[in-house]
């Protein structure tokens, strides 16, 4: 893919702040489409399949991190490289952007030529990756609720040790608490809290089977307040204590997913 063939989607609630960058990309022969909020941006990415997304972090409603999670949860858009824009220079925010699937993080105000250089680099890397990958049939579009569900599930799995309240979890998936609760009930037949509990215990079984961590360390890793709470919940769900389960698995009588 050459720069002149590239299609870049810009998602920014204040595109006037990066107008010179947009003009430079267009002057270089790239097609540029603009969206001014996360929801609109995700819809356009799913419909138009850009080659790269330039994504602002701080936007009203769902922020750029939520938008990136949604894109990475959808098979149609998960391979599109995402470059974050932000006026915040905090290390934690830059790391969060990369952790959520971004390939780069550019601080505002930024030099248009620097943005152009980074866009070219990531377009070239994406093109090489696509050429090296085995051909595959295009993924069928996912229903929006399925994308939201997958986004929320991935966020929960990545943050089991310290999950926020339901409203914030929903915000990380680009929706609100009541809607997320309805999606879990409709598509999985359980509440968000039930699924979280099951996921914590599933991860606990994995750690018991595949590590030598003590009970308090495992409890901390999967989000229980204490080893006692973890042991009680585990025994109620699995029918034996964590210690007994570990002994059974190590003796070869059962797998980590039992």
Buried (B, 14 or more C-beta within 10 A) or exposed (E): BEBEEBBBBBBBBEBEBBEBBBEBBEEBEBBBBBBBBBBBBBBBBBEEBBBBBBBBBBBEEBBBBBBBBBBBBBBBBEBBBBBBBBEEEEEEBBEBBEEBBBBBBBEBEBEBEEBBEBBBBBBBEBBEEEEEEEEEEEEEEBEBBBBBBBBBBBBBEEEBEEBEEBEEBBBBBBBBBEBBBEBBEEBBEEEBEEBBBEBBBBBBBBBBBEEEBEBEEBBBBBBBEEBEEBBEBBBEBBEBBBEBBBEBBEEEEBEBEE
